[in-house]
């Protein structure tokens, strides 16, 4: 059996959390991969999610006790800008050490339309 996959989720709002957490669990279940999801931010909008991401990355860099996740999911709505621009914004705000495990989830125009 594969080892536990740790996923840290940063989301703009509750709608992202309610879609993405079950989706991640379902994919993991279908692949028979045990998964642990930690919701790191899911309230307060885009600004709050990105600020929490910044603080989280700083904490990872400074702490030897906190280990990096296996997967980092950051969900920000595309809104009227486009999913590609939002993805780029997330990538620019993600530390190089985490980019290989980053999933930028950018519904376009916004999750509630899905």
Gaussian input, Z-matrix of N, CA and C with variables (Angstrom, degrees):
# hf/3-21g

backbone

0 1
 N
 C     1     B1
 C     2     B2     1     A1
 N     3     B3     2     A2     1     D1
 C     4     B4     3     A3     2     D2
 C     5     B5     4     A4     3     D3
 N     6     B6     5     A5     4     D4
 C     7     B7     6     A6     5     D5
 C     8     B8     7     A7     6     D6
 N     9     B9     8     A8     7     D7
 C    10    B10     9     A9     8     D8
 C    11    B11    10    A10     9     D9
 N    12    B12    11    A11    10    D10
 C    13    B13    12    A12    11    D11
 C    14    B14    13    A13    12    D12
 N    15    B15    14    A14    13    D13
 C    16    B16    15    A15    14    D14
 C    17    B17    16    A16    15    D15
 N    18    B18    17    A17    16    D16
 C    19    B19    18    A18    17    D17
 C    20    B20    19    A19    18    D18
 N    21    B21    20    A20    19    D19
 C    22    B22    21    A21    20    D20
 C    23    B23    22    A22    21    D21
 N    24    B24    23    A23    22    D22
 C    25    B25    24    A24    23    D23
 C    26    B26    25    A25    24    D24
 N    27    B27    26    A26    25    D25
 C    28    B28    27    A27    26    D26
 C    29    B29    28    A28    27    D27
 N    30    B30    29    A29    28    D28
 C    31    B31    30    A30    29    D29
 C    32    B32    31    A31    30    D30
 N    33    B33    32    A32    31    D31
 C    34    B34    33    A33    32    D32
 C    35    B35    34    A34    33    D33
 N    36    B36    35    A35    34    D34
 C    37    B37    36    A36    35    D35
 C    38    B38    37    A37    36    D36
 N    39    B39    38    A38    37    D37
 C    40    B40    39    A39    38    D38
 C    41    B41    40    A40    39    D39
 N    42    B42    41    A41    40    D40
 C    43    B43    42    A42    41    D41
 C    44    B44    43    A43    42    D42
 N    45    B45    44    A44    43    D43
 C    46    B46    45    A45    44    D44
 C    47    B47    46    A46    45    D45
 N    48    B48    47    A47    46    D46
 C    49    B49    48    A48    47    D47
 C    50    B50    49    A49    48    D48
 N    51    B51    50    A50    49    D49
 C    52    B52    51    A51    50    D50
 C    53    B53    52    A52    51    D51
 N    54    B54    53    A53    52    D52
 C    55    B55    54    A54    53    D53
 C    56    B56    55    A55    54    D54
 N    57    B57    56    A56    55    D55
 C    58    B58    57    A57    56    D56
 C    59    B59    58    A58    57    D57
 N    60    B60    59    A59    58    D58
 C    61    B61    60    A60    59    D59
 C    62    B62    61    A61    60    D60
 N    63    B63    62    A62    61    D61
 C    64    B64    63    A63    62    D62
 C    65    B65    64    A64    63    D63
 N    66    B66    65    A65    64    D64
 C    67    B67    66    A66    65    D65
 C    68    B68    67    A67    66    D66
 N    69    B69    68    A68    67    D67
 C    70    B70    69    A69    68    D68
 C    71    B71    70    A70    69    D69
 N    72    B72    71    A71    70    D70
 C    73    B73    72    A72    71    D71
 C    74    B74    73    A73    72    D72
 N    75    B75    74    A74    73    D73
 C    76    B76    75    A75    74    D74
 C    77    B77    76    A76    75    D75
 N    78    B78    77    A77    76    D76
 C    79    B79    78    A78    77    D77
 C    80    B80    79    A79    78    D78
 N    81    B81    80    A80    79    D79
 C    82    B82    81    A81    80    D80
 C    83    B83    82    A82    81    D81
 N    84    B84    83    A83    82    D82
 C    85    B85    84    A84    83    D83
 C    86    B86    85    A85    84    D84
 N    87    B87    86    A86    85    D85
 C    88    B88    87    A87    86    D86
 C    89    B89    88    A88    87    D87
 N    90    B90    89    A89    88    D88
 C    91    B91    90    A90    89    D89
 C    92    B92    91    A91    90    D90
 N    93    B93    92    A92    91    D91
 C    94    B94    93    A93    92    D92
 C    95    B95    94    A94    93    D93
 N    96    B96    95    A95    94    D94
 C    97    B97    96    A96    95    D95
 C    98    B98    97    A97    96    D96
 N    99    B99    98    A98    97    D97
 C   100   B100    99    A99    98    D98
 C   101   B101   100   A100    99    D99
 N   102   B102   101   A101   100   D100
 C   103   B103   102   A102   101   D101
 C   104   B104   103   A103   102   D102
 N   105   B105   104   A104   103   D103
 C   106   B106   105   A105   104   D104
 C   107   B107   106   A106   105   D105
 N   108   B108   107   A107   106   D106
 C   109   B109   108   A108   107   D107
 C   110   B110   109   A109   108   D108
 N   111   B111   110   A110   109   D109
 C   112   B112   111   A111   110   D110
 C   113   B113   112   A112   111   D111
 N   114   B114   113   A113   112   D112
 C   115   B115   114   A114   113   D113
 C   116   B116   115   A115   114   D114
 N   117   B117   116   A116   115   D115
 C   118   B118   117   A117   116   D116
 C   119   B119   118   A118   117   D117
 N   120   B120   119   A119   118   D118
 C   121   B121   120   A120   119   D119
 C   122   B122   121   A121   120   D120
 N   123   B123   122   A122   121   D121
 C   124   B124   123   A123   122   D122
 C   125   B125   124   A124   123   D123
 N   126   B126   125   A125   124   D124
 C   127   B127   126   A126   125   D125
 C   128   B128   127   A127   126   D126
 N   129   B129   128   A128   127   D127
 C   130   B130   129   A129   128   D128
 C   131   B131   130   A130   129   D129
 N   132   B132   131   A131   130   D130
 C   133   B133   132   A132   131   D131
 C   134   B134   133   A133   132   D132
 N   135   B135   134   A134   133   D133
 C   136   B136   135   A135   134   D134
 C   137   B137   136   A136   135   D135
 N   138   B138   137   A137   136   D136
 C   139   B139   138   A138   137   D137
 C   140   B140   139   A139   138   D138
 N   141   B141   140   A140   139   D139
 C   142   B142   141   A141   140   D140
 C   143   B143   142   A142   141   D141
 N   144   B144   143   A143   142   D142
 C   145   B145   144   A144   143   D143
 C   146   B146   145   A145   144   D144
 N   147   B147   146   A146   145   D145
 C   148   B148   147   A147   146   D146
 C   149   B149   148   A148   147   D147
 N   150   B150   149   A149   148   D148
 C   151   B151   150   A150   149   D149
 C   152   B152   151   A151   150   D150
 N   153   B153   152   A152   151   D151
 C   154   B154   153   A153   152   D152
 C   155   B155   154   A154   153   D153
 N   156   B156   155   A155   154   D154
 C   157   B157   156   A156   155   D155
 C   158   B158   157   A157   156   D156
 N   159   B159   158   A158   157   D157
 C   160   B160   159   A159   158   D158
 C   161   B161   160   A160   159   D159
 N   162   B162   161   A161   160   D160
 C   163   B163   162   A162   161   D161
 C   164   B164   163   A163   162   D162
 N   165   B165   164   A164   163   D163
 C   166   B166   165   A165   164   D164
 C   167   B167   166   A166   165   D165
 N   168   B168   167   A167   166   D166
 C   169   B169   168   A168   167   D167
 C   170   B170   169   A169   168   D168
 N   171   B171   170   A170   169   D169
 C   172   B172   171   A171   170   D170
 C   173   B173   172   A172   171   D171
 N   174   B174   173   A173   172   D172
 C   175   B175   174   A174   173   D173
 C   176   B176   175   A175   174   D174
 N   177   B177   176   A176   175   D175
 C   178   B178   177   A177   176   D176
 C   179   B179   178   A178   177   D177
 N   180   B180   179   A179   178   D178
 C   181   B181   180   A180   179   D179
 C   182   B182   181   A181   180   D180
 N   183   B183   182   A182   181   D181
 C   184   B184   183   A183   182   D182
 C   185   B185   184   A184   183   D183
 N   186   B186   185   A185   184   D184
 C   187   B187   186   A186   185   D185
 C   188   B188   187   A187   186   D186
 N   189   B189   188   A188   187   D187
 C   190   B190   189   A189   188   D188
 C   191   B191   190   A190   189   D189
 N   192   B192   191   A191   190   D190
 C   193   B193   192   A192   191   D191
 C   194   B194   193   A193   192   D192
 N   195   B195   194   A194   193   D193
 C   196   B196   195   A195   194   D194
 C   197   B197   196   A196   195   D195
 N   198   B198   197   A197   196   D196
 C   199   B199   198   A198   197   D197
 C   200   B200   199   A199   198   D198
 N   201   B201   200   A200   199   D199
 C   202   B202   201   A201   200   D200
 C   203   B203   202   A202   201   D201
 N   204   B204   203   A203   202   D202
 C   205   B205   204   A204   203   D203
 C   206   B206   205   A205   204   D204
 N   207   B207   206   A206   205   D205
 C   208   B208   207   A207   206   D206
 C   209   B209   208   A208   207   D207
 N   210   B210   209   A209   208   D208
 C   211   B211   210   A210   209   D209
 C   212   B212   211   A211   210   D210
 N   213   B213   212   A212   211   D211
 C   214   B214   213   A213   212   D212
 C   215   B215   214   A214   213   D213
 N   216   B216   215   A215   214   D214
 C   217   B217   216   A216   215   D215
 C   218   B218   217   A217   216   D216
 N   219   B219   218   A218   217   D217
 C   220   B220   219   A219   218   D218
 C   221   B221   220   A220   219   D219
 N   222   B222   221   A221   220   D220
 C   223   B223   222   A222   221   D221
 C   224   B224   223   A223   222   D222
 N   225   B225   224   A224   223   D223
 C   226   B226   225   A225   224   D224
 C   227   B227   226   A226   225   D225
 N   228   B228   227   A227   226   D226
 C   229   B229   228   A228   227   D227
 C   230   B230   229   A229   228   D228
 N   231   B231   230   A230   229   D229
 C   232   B232   231   A231   230   D230
 C   233   B233   232   A232   231   D231
 N   234   B234   233   A233   232   D232
 C   235   B235   234   A234   233   D233
 C   236   B236   235   A235   234   D234
 N   237   B237   236   A236   235   D235
 C   238   B238   237   A237   236   D236
 C   239   B239   238   A238   237   D237
 N   240   B240   239   A239   238   D238
 C   241   B241   240   A240   239   D239
 C   242   B242   241   A241   240   D240
 N   243   B243   242   A242   241   D241
 C   244   B244   243   A243   242   D242
 C   245   B245   244   A244   243   D243
 N   246   B246   245   A245   244   D244
 C   247   B247   246   A246   245   D245
 C   248   B248   247   A247   246   D246
 N   249   B249   248   A248   247   D247
 C   250   B250   249   A249   248   D248
 C   251   B251   250   A250   249   D249
 N   252   B252   251   A251   250   D250
 C   253   B253   252   A252   251   D251
 C   254   B254   253   A253   252   D252
 N   255   B255   254   A254   253   D253
 C   256   B256   255   A255   254   D254
 C   257   B257   256   A256   255   D255
 N   258   B258   257   A257   256   D256
 C   259   B259   258   A258   257   D257
 C   260   B260   259   A259   258   D258
 N   261   B261   260   A260   259   D259
 C   262   B262   261   A261   260   D260
 C   263   B263   262   A262   261   D261
 N   264   B264   263   A263   262   D262
 C   265   B265   264   A264   263   D263
 C   266   B266   265   A265   264   D264
 N   267   B267   266   A266   265   D265
 C   268   B268   267   A267   266   D266
 C   269   B269   268   A268   267   D267
 N   270   B270   269   A269   268   D268
 C   271   B271   270   A270   269   D269
 C   272   B272   271   A271   270   D270
 N   273   B273   272   A272   271   D271
 C   274   B274   273   A273   272   D272
 C   275   B275   274   A274   273   D273
 N   276   B276   275   A275   274   D274
 C   277   B277   276   A276   275   D275
 C   278   B278   277   A277   276   D276
 N   279   B279   278   A278   277   D277
 C   280   B280   279   A279   278   D278
 C   281   B281   280   A280   279   D279
 N   282   B282   281   A281   280   D280
 C   283   B283   282   A282   281   D281
 C   284   B284   283   A283   282   D282
 N   285   B285   284   A284   283   D283
 C   286   B286   285   A285   284   D284
 C   287   B287   286   A286   285   D285
 N   288   B288   287   A287   286   D286
 C   289   B289   288   A288   287   D287
 C   290   B290   289   A289   288   D288
 N   291   B291   290   A290   289   D289
 C   292   B292   291   A291   290   D290
 C   293   B293   292   A292   291   D291
 N   294   B294   293   A293   292   D292
 C   295   B295   294   A294   293   D293
 C   296   B296   295   A295   294   D294
 N   297   B297   296   A296   295   D295
 C   298   B298   297   A297   296   D296
 C   299   B299   298   A298   297   D297
 N   300   B300   299   A299   298   D298
 C   301   B301   300   A300   299   D299
 C   302   B302   301   A301   300   D300
 N   303   B303   302   A302   301   D301
 C   304   B304   303   A303   302   D302
 C   305   B305   304   A304   303   D303
 N   306   B306   305   A305   304   D304
 C   307   B307   306   A306   305   D305
 C   308   B308   307   A307   306   D306
 N   309   B309   308   A308   307   D307
 C   310   B310   309   A309   308   D308
 C   311   B311   310   A310   309   D309
 N   312   B312   311   A311   310   D310
 C   313   B313   312   A312   311   D311
 C   314   B314   313   A313   312   D312
 N   315   B315   314   A314   313   D313
 C   316   B316   315   A315   314   D314
 C   317   B317   316   A316   315   D315
 N   318   B318   317   A317   316   D316
 C   319   B319   318   A318   317   D317
 C   320   B320   319   A319   318   D318
 N   321   B321   320   A320   319   D319
 C   322   B322   321   A321   320   D320
 C   323   B323   322   A322   321   D321
 N   324   B324   323   A323   322   D322
 C   325   B325   324   A324   323   D323
 C   326   B326   325   A325   324   D324
 N   327   B327   326   A326   325   D325
 C   328   B328   327   A327   326   D326
 C   329   B329   328   A328   327   D327
 N   330   B330   329   A329   328   D328
 C   331   B331   330   A330   329   D329
 C   332   B332   331   A331   330   D330
 N   333   B333   332   A332   331   D331
 C   334   B334   333   A333   332   D332
 C   335   B335   334   A334   333   D333
 N   336   B336   335   A335   334   D334
 C   337   B337   336   A336   335   D335
 C   338   B338   337   A337   336   D336
 N   339   B339   338   A338   337   D337
 C   340   B340   339   A339   338   D338
 C   341   B341   340   A340   339   D339

   B1=1.4494
   B2=1.5251
   B3=1.3346
   B4=1.4653
   B5=1.5230
   B6=1.3176
   B7=1.4548
   B8=1.5345
   B9=1.3087
   B10=1.4485
   B11=1.5275
   B12=1.3222
   B13=1.4608
   B14=1.5252
   B15=1.3163
   B16=1.4649
   B17=1.5226
   B18=1.3313
   B19=1.4628
   B20=1.5228
   B21=1.3239
   B22=1.4580
   B23=1.5178
   B24=1.3406
   B25=1.4616
   B26=1.5279
   B27=1.3154
   B28=1.4579
   B29=1.5121
   B30=1.3251
   B31=1.4554
   B32=1.5143
   B33=1.2974
   B34=1.4591
   B35=1.5246
   B36=1.3292
   B37=1.4629
   B38=1.5290
   B39=1.3088
   B40=1.4664
   B41=1.5318
   B42=1.3147
   B43=1.4666
   B44=1.5288
   B45=1.3293
   B46=1.4678
   B47=1.5186
   B48=1.3340
   B49=1.4642
   B50=1.5281
   B51=1.3286
   B52=1.4663
   B53=1.5287
   B54=1.3021
   B55=1.4647
   B56=1.5290
   B57=1.3127
   B58=1.4587
   B59=1.5292
   B60=1.3139
   B61=1.4660
   B62=1.5363
   B63=1.3499
   B64=1.4641
   B65=1.5331
   B66=1.3244
   B67=1.4633
   B68=1.5309
   B69=1.3222
   B70=1.4680
   B71=1.5252
   B72=1.3419
   B73=1.4740
   B74=1.5267
   B75=1.3176
   B76=1.4690
   B77=1.5296
   B78=1.3146
   B79=1.4645
   B80=1.5182
   B81=1.3268
   B82=1.4622
   B83=1.5224
   B84=1.3298
   B85=1.4614
   B86=1.5258
   B87=1.3301
   B88=1.4654
   B89=1.5242
   B90=1.3225
   B91=1.4631
   B92=1.5317
   B93=1.3399
   B94=1.4798
   B95=1.5288
   B96=1.3128
   B97=1.4624
   B98=1.5254
   B99=1.3175
   B100=1.4717
   B101=1.5273
   B102=1.3242
   B103=1.4612
   B104=1.5259
   B105=1.3183
   B106=1.4564
   B107=1.5205
   B108=1.3310
   B109=1.4597
   B110=1.5215
   B111=1.3211
   B112=1.4608
   B113=1.5186
   B114=1.3228
   B115=1.4551
   B116=1.5221
   B117=1.2934
   B118=1.4631
   B119=1.5222
   B120=1.3255
   B121=1.4589
   B122=1.5189
   B123=1.3529
   B124=1.4611
   B125=1.5270
   B126=1.2908
   B127=1.4657
   B128=1.5199
   B129=1.3037
   B130=1.4551
   B131=1.5117
   B132=1.3189
   B133=1.4536
   B134=1.5154
   B135=1.3220
   B136=1.4593
   B137=1.5117
   B138=1.3281
   B139=1.4593
   B140=1.5168
   B141=1.3050
   B142=1.4713
   B143=1.5233
   B144=1.3185
   B145=1.4636
   B146=1.5258
   B147=1.3199
   B148=1.4621
   B149=1.5236
   B150=1.3249
   B151=1.4671
   B152=1.5330
   B153=1.3248
   B154=1.4674
   B155=1.5274
   B156=1.3283
   B157=1.4633
   B158=1.5248
   B159=1.3144
   B160=1.4611
   B161=1.5384
   B162=1.3276
   B163=1.4665
   B164=1.5237
   B165=1.3052
   B166=1.4674
   B167=1.5337
   B168=1.3183
   B169=1.4622
   B170=1.5224
   B171=1.3190
   B172=1.4635
   B173=1.5296
   B174=1.3168
   B175=1.4686
   B176=1.5289
   B177=1.3233
   B178=1.4715
   B179=1.5262
   B180=1.3228
   B181=1.4669
   B182=1.5215
   B183=1.3222
   B184=1.4633
   B185=1.5197
   B186=1.3178
   B187=1.4600
   B188=1.5232
   B189=1.3031
   B190=1.4630
   B191=1.5258
   B192=1.3362
   B193=1.4634
   B194=1.5273
   B195=1.3141
   B196=1.4619
   B197=1.5270
   B198=1.3240
   B199=1.4569
   B200=1.5328
   B201=1.2890
   B202=1.4623
   B203=1.5205
   B204=1.3296
   B205=1.4647
   B206=1.5244
   B207=1.3065
   B208=1.4618
   B209=1.5274
   B210=1.3288
   B211=1.4536
   B212=1.5257
   B213=1.3205
   B214=1.4582
   B215=1.5235
   B216=1.3379
   B217=1.4582
   B218=1.5220
   B219=1.3407
   B220=1.4624
   B221=1.5266
   B222=1.3416
   B223=1.4598
   B224=1.5201
   B225=1.3215
   B226=1.4606
   B227=1.5283
   B228=1.3284
   B229=1.4665
   B230=1.5248
   B231=1.3311
   B232=1.4556
   B233=1.5176
   B234=1.3484
   B235=1.4646
   B236=1.5161
   B237=1.2791
   B238=1.4673
   B239=1.5234
   B240=1.3207
   B241=1.4595
   B242=1.5211
   B243=1.2996
   B244=1.4611
   B245=1.5161
   B246=1.3007
   B247=1.4564
   B248=1.5231
   B249=1.3102
   B250=1.4721
   B251=1.5273
   B252=1.3180
   B253=1.4702
   B254=1.5170
   B255=1.3328
   B256=1.4707
   B257=1.5264
   B258=1.3144
   B259=1.4682
   B260=1.5226
   B261=1.3168
   B262=1.4610
   B263=1.5312
   B264=1.3140
   B265=1.4634
   B266=1.5328
   B267=1.3081
   B268=1.4720
   B269=1.5233
   B270=1.3260
   B271=1.4653
   B272=1.5220
   B273=1.3283
   B274=1.4637
   B275=1.5265
   B276=1.3154
   B277=1.4645
   B278=1.5283
   B279=1.3123
   B280=1.4639
   B281=1.5148
   B282=1.3130
   B283=1.4534
   B284=1.5270
   B285=1.3017
   B286=1.4666
   B287=1.5388
   B288=1.3299
   B289=1.4685
   B290=1.5256
   B291=1.3308
   B292=1.4638
   B293=1.5237
   B294=1.3190
   B295=1.4678
   B296=1.5238
   B297=1.3286
   B298=1.4644
   B299=1.5235
   B300=1.3205
   B301=1.4677
   B302=1.5239
   B303=1.3261
   B304=1.4603
   B305=1.5209
   B306=1.3346
   B307=1.4550
   B308=1.5242
   B309=1.3144
   B310=1.4583
   B311=1.5224
   B312=1.3237
   B313=1.4604
   B314=1.5198
   B315=1.3244
   B316=1.4639
   B317=1.5291
   B318=1.3407
   B319=1.4590
   B320=1.5289
   B321=1.3119
   B322=1.4513
   B323=1.5382
   B324=1.2994
   B325=1.4487
   B326=1.5323
   B327=1.3588
   B328=1.4615
   B329=1.5206
   B330=1.3312
   B331=1.4743
   B332=1.5206
   B333=1.3089
   B334=1.4662
   B335=1.5365
   B336=1.3097
   B337=1.4675
   B338=1.5281
   B339=1.3316
   B340=1.4612
   B341=1.5035
   A1=109.54
   A2=116.99
   A3=119.78
   A4=111.47
   A5=115.40
   A6=119.27
   A7=110.53
   A8=115.17
   A9=122.54
   A10=111.11
   A11=116.41
   A12=122.39
   A13=107.27
   A14=115.36
   A15=121.23
   A16=109.80
   A17=114.83
   A18=121.92
   A19=108.74
   A20=117.16
   A21=122.42
   A22=107.67
   A23=115.30
   A24=121.46
   A25=110.72
   A26=115.40
   A27=123.17
   A28=106.51
   A29=116.18
   A30=119.98
   A31=110.72
   A32=114.46
   A33=121.35
   A34=111.49
   A35=116.19
   A36=118.82
   A37=110.90
   A38=113.94
   A39=121.35
   A40=112.61
   A41=117.47
   A42=120.21
   A43=111.08
   A44=116.79
   A45=119.95
   A46=110.31
   A47=115.99
   A48=120.66
   A49=110.82
   A50=116.75
   A51=120.90
   A52=113.29
   A53=117.22
   A54=120.41
   A55=111.20
   A56=116.94
   A57=120.79
   A58=114.42
   A59=118.88
   A60=119.71
   A61=111.30
   A62=119.28
   A63=118.78
   A64=113.26
   A65=117.13
   A66=120.74
   A67=110.55
   A68=116.53
   A69=120.75
   A70=110.21
   A71=116.48
   A72=119.97
   A73=111.75
   A74=116.07
   A75=120.44
   A76=111.45
   A77=116.66
   A78=120.15
   A79=110.15
   A80=116.63
   A81=120.77
   A82=110.88
   A83=116.60
   A84=120.80
   A85=111.02
   A86=116.32
   A87=120.20
   A88=111.76
   A89=116.91
   A90=121.82
   A91=112.56
   A92=115.16
   A93=122.16
   A94=111.75
   A95=114.37
   A96=121.65
   A97=107.60
   A98=117.64
   A99=118.59
   A100=109.67
   A101=115.18
   A102=119.84
   A103=110.45
   A104=114.83
   A105=121.94
   A106=106.54
   A107=116.14
   A108=120.95
   A109=108.71
   A110=115.17
   A111=120.89
   A112=107.77
   A113=115.17
   A114=120.22
   A115=106.14
   A116=116.80
   A117=121.93
   A118=112.12
   A119=117.14
   A120=122.08
   A121=107.39
   A122=116.21
   A123=118.91
   A124=111.96
   A125=116.35
   A126=120.98
   A127=108.60
   A128=116.51
   A129=119.70
   A130=116.07
   A131=118.30
   A132=120.40
   A133=115.44
   A134=113.72
   A135=122.72
   A136=112.30
   A137=116.69
   A138=120.84
   A139=112.64
   A140=115.98
   A141=120.27
   A142=110.73
   A143=117.67
   A144=120.77
   A145=110.92
   A146=117.16
   A147=120.36
   A148=111.92
   A149=117.44
   A150=120.59
   A151=110.20
   A152=116.37
   A153=120.61
   A154=110.33
   A155=117.07
   A156=121.38
   A157=110.42
   A158=116.70
   A159=121.95
   A160=110.57
   A161=117.00
   A162=121.23
   A163=111.59
   A164=115.93
   A165=122.27
   A166=110.53
   A167=116.74
   A168=120.56
   A169=111.09
   A170=116.15
   A171=120.49
   A172=109.72
   A173=116.56
   A174=121.62
   A175=110.97
   A176=117.01
   A177=120.48
   A178=111.33
   A179=116.29
   A180=121.06
   A181=111.72
   A182=116.96
   A183=121.14
   A184=114.50
   A185=117.25
   A186=120.53
   A187=112.08
   A188=115.04
   A189=118.64
   A190=110.04
   A191=117.69
   A192=121.85
   A193=111.85
   A194=116.76
   A195=121.25
   A196=108.63
   A197=115.73
   A198=119.40
   A199=110.00
   A200=115.30
   A201=121.24
   A202=110.48
   A203=116.71
   A204=119.73
   A205=110.57
   A206=115.18
   A207=119.76
   A208=110.28
   A209=115.08
   A210=121.46
   A211=108.25
   A212=116.37
   A213=122.57
   A214=107.45
   A215=116.12
   A216=120.97
   A217=108.15
   A218=115.73
   A219=121.70
   A220=106.96
   A221=115.57
   A222=121.04
   A223=110.81
   A224=115.74
   A225=123.57
   A226=107.56
   A227=117.08
   A228=120.57
   A229=112.23
   A230=115.18
   A231=120.46
   A232=112.03
   A233=116.03
   A234=123.24
   A235=110.04
   A236=118.57
   A237=120.72
   A238=112.07
   A239=117.34
   A240=121.14
   A241=111.12
   A242=118.44
   A243=128.67
   A244=109.88
   A245=114.08
   A246=120.62
   A247=110.67
   A248=117.26
   A249=120.65
   A250=111.56
   A251=117.55
   A252=120.77
   A253=111.40
   A254=116.76
   A255=120.40
   A256=110.22
   A257=116.97
   A258=121.19
   A259=110.20
   A260=116.07
   A261=121.23
   A262=110.55
   A263=116.76
   A264=121.33
   A265=110.68
   A266=116.82
   A267=121.12
   A268=109.91
   A269=116.98
   A270=120.91
   A271=111.70
   A272=116.99
   A273=120.81
   A274=111.79
   A275=117.53
   A276=122.19
   A277=112.70
   A278=116.25
   A279=120.46
   A280=110.19
   A281=115.02
   A282=121.64
   A283=110.56
   A284=115.45
   A285=122.07
   A286=111.90
   A287=116.61
   A288=120.56
   A289=113.19
   A290=117.77
   A291=121.22
   A292=113.66
   A293=118.05
   A294=120.90
   A295=113.70
   A296=117.20
   A297=119.40
   A298=112.94
   A299=117.59
   A300=121.33
   A301=112.03
   A302=116.82
   A303=122.61
   A304=111.62
   A305=115.51
   A306=122.58
   A307=105.90
   A308=116.77
   A309=121.61
   A310=107.26
   A311=115.63
   A312=121.71
   A313=108.06
   A314=116.28
   A315=120.46
   A316=110.89
   A317=117.07
   A318=118.22
   A319=110.18
   A320=115.85
   A321=120.21
   A322=109.02
   A323=119.77
   A324=127.54
   A325=113.69
   A326=118.15
   A327=120.37
   A328=109.35
   A329=115.64
   A330=121.77
   A331=112.93
   A332=117.28
   A333=119.95
   A334=112.04
   A335=118.93
   A336=121.71
   A337=111.28
   A338=117.35
   A339=120.51
   A340=110.07
   D1=134.97
   D2=179.43
   D3=-62.99
   D4=156.86
   D5=178.66
   D6=-75.35
   D7=163.14
   D8=-178.59
   D9=-60.92
   D10=132.10
   D11=176.88
   D12=-100.58
   D13=122.00
   D14=179.79
   D15=-95.43
   D16=125.21
   D17=-178.46
   D18=-119.06
   D19=127.35
   D20=173.13
   D21=-107.11
   D22=128.77
   D23=-174.53
   D24=-116.95
   D25=125.60
   D26=172.24
   D27=-114.06
   D28=122.40
   D29=-176.48
   D30=-131.47
   D31=150.89
   D32=-179.62
   D33=-68.22
   D34=-37.31
   D35=-177.70
   D36=-157.90
   D37=-179.67
   D38=-176.26
   D39=-61.92
   D40=-33.44
   D41=179.73
   D42=-61.23
   D43=-40.51
   D44=176.19
   D45=-62.07
   D46=-46.87
   D47=-179.39
   D48=-59.43
   D49=-44.82
   D50=-177.04
   D51=-68.74
   D52=-24.16
   D53=175.70
   D54=-88.55
   D55=-49.18
   D56=-169.78
   D57=-75.01
   D58=-41.74
   D59=-178.31
   D60=-60.14
   D61=-50.41
   D62=176.66
   D63=-63.99
   D64=-35.02
   D65=178.56
   D66=-63.24
   D67=-45.54
   D68=178.19
   D69=-61.65
   D70=-44.95
   D71=178.55
   D72=-60.77
   D73=-41.44
   D74=-178.70
   D75=-64.91
   D76=-44.90
   D77=178.59
   D78=-63.00
   D79=-43.83
   D80=179.11
   D81=-61.61
   D82=-42.15
   D83=179.34
   D84=-62.94
   D85=-44.75
   D86=179.65
   D87=-63.08
   D88=-31.84
   D89=178.84
   D90=-90.30
   D91=-0.31
   D92=-178.78
   D93=58.12
   D94=45.59
   D95=178.93
   D96=-116.43
   D97=121.05
   D98=176.36
   D99=-69.03
   D100=136.79
   D101=-175.04
   D102=-134.00
   D103=144.93
   D104=173.43
   D105=-125.78
   D106=121.84
   D107=-178.66
   D108=-109.39
   D109=127.69
   D110=173.84
   D111=-111.78
   D112=122.25
   D113=176.29
   D114=-82.88
   D115=110.94
   D116=-177.62
   D117=-90.48
   D118=-28.15
   D119=177.32
   D120=-161.85
   D121=130.33
   D122=178.53
   D123=-151.02
   D124=22.07
   D125=179.46
   D126=-144.36
   D127=150.36
   D128=171.66
   D129=99.96
   D130=1.16
   D131=175.50
   D132=86.67
   D133=-174.71
   D134=-175.95
   D135=-57.97
   D136=-49.85
   D137=-177.38
   D138=-58.49
   D139=-43.57
   D140=-179.90
   D141=-65.88
   D142=-44.40
   D143=-179.90
   D144=-60.20
   D145=-44.00
   D146=-178.91
   D147=-71.24
   D148=-34.25
   D149=176.47
   D150=-67.72
   D151=-41.71
   D152=177.22
   D153=-63.47
   D154=-38.55
   D155=176.75
   D156=-61.32
   D157=-43.43
   D158=179.01
   D159=-61.15
   D160=-48.26
   D161=179.70
   D162=-63.92
   D163=-40.12
   D164=178.68
   D165=-60.99
   D166=-46.03
   D167=-179.90
   D168=-64.36
   D169=-39.18
   D170=176.86
   D171=-62.62
   D172=-42.84
   D173=178.94
   D174=-62.13
   D175=-43.28
   D176=177.73
   D177=-60.47
   D178=-41.10
   D179=-177.83
   D180=-68.12
   D181=-33.89
   D182=-175.64
   D183=-90.60
   D184=-20.09
   D185=-172.87
   D186=-108.11
   D187=132.43
   D188=174.23
   D189=-87.19
   D190=-16.36
   D191=-179.03
   D192=-77.38
   D193=-35.33
   D194=-178.34
   D195=-86.42
   D196=126.22
   D197=-179.45
   D198=-102.16
   D199=151.93
   D200=179.19
   D201=-66.44
   D202=147.26
   D203=178.00
   D204=-74.19
   D205=164.04
   D206=173.43
   D207=-77.95
   D208=-28.30
   D209=-179.16
   D210=-143.79
   D211=133.75
   D212=178.24
   D213=-117.66
   D214=116.64
   D215=-179.31
   D216=-110.77
   D217=124.90
   D218=178.47
   D219=-123.14
   D220=120.99
   D221=-175.47
   D222=-115.51
   D223=117.07
   D224=178.49
   D225=-135.14
   D226=130.78
   D227=179.07
   D228=-61.74
   D229=144.94
   D230=175.55
   D231=-70.44
   D232=-29.60
   D233=-177.33
   D234=49.87
   D235=-135.14
   D236=-176.98
   D237=-94.29
   D238=3.49
   D239=-175.26
   D240=-89.91
   D241=-40.63
   D242=-180.00
   D243=121.37
   D244=149.88
   D245=179.41
   D246=-64.10
   D247=-38.62
   D248=-178.51
   D249=-62.05
   D250=-42.52
   D251=178.58
   D252=-65.96
   D253=-39.68
   D254=178.63
   D255=-67.25
   D256=-40.13
   D257=176.70
   D258=-59.27
   D259=-44.14
   D260=178.54
   D261=-62.45
   D262=-41.74
   D263=178.56
   D264=-60.52
   D265=-43.68
   D266=178.61
   D267=-63.99
   D268=-46.69
   D269=-179.55
   D270=-60.59
   D271=-39.39
   D272=179.20
   D273=-65.88
   D274=-27.79
   D275=-178.41
   D276=-94.42
   D277=3.27
   D278=-179.10
   D279=-102.60
   D280=130.30
   D281=179.30
   D282=-59.55
   D283=144.54
   D284=-179.11
   D285=-53.46
   D286=-36.58
   D287=-177.30
   D288=-68.12
   D289=-15.07
   D290=-179.26
   D291=-108.82
   D292=-7.49
   D293=-173.34
   D294=-63.08
   D295=-28.89
   D296=-179.36
   D297=-73.38
   D298=-10.23
   D299=179.85
   D300=-122.04
   D301=12.78
   D302=-177.70
   D303=-84.34
   D304=134.52
   D305=168.92
   D306=-121.28
   D307=114.49
   D308=177.22
   D309=-94.12
   D310=111.26
   D311=-178.69
   D312=-100.47
   D313=108.06
   D314=-173.18
   D315=-127.08
   D316=84.31
   D317=176.85
   D318=-63.41
   D319=140.82
   D320=-176.66
   D321=-126.28
   D322=121.64
   D323=7.60
   D324=-82.56
   D325=-33.69
   D326=176.80
   D327=-158.71
   D328=159.21
   D329=-173.09
   D330=-57.89
   D331=-36.75
   D332=-177.05
   D333=-63.83
   D334=-23.31
   D335=177.44
   D336=-74.28
   D337=-24.26
   D338=-179.88
   D339=-67.78

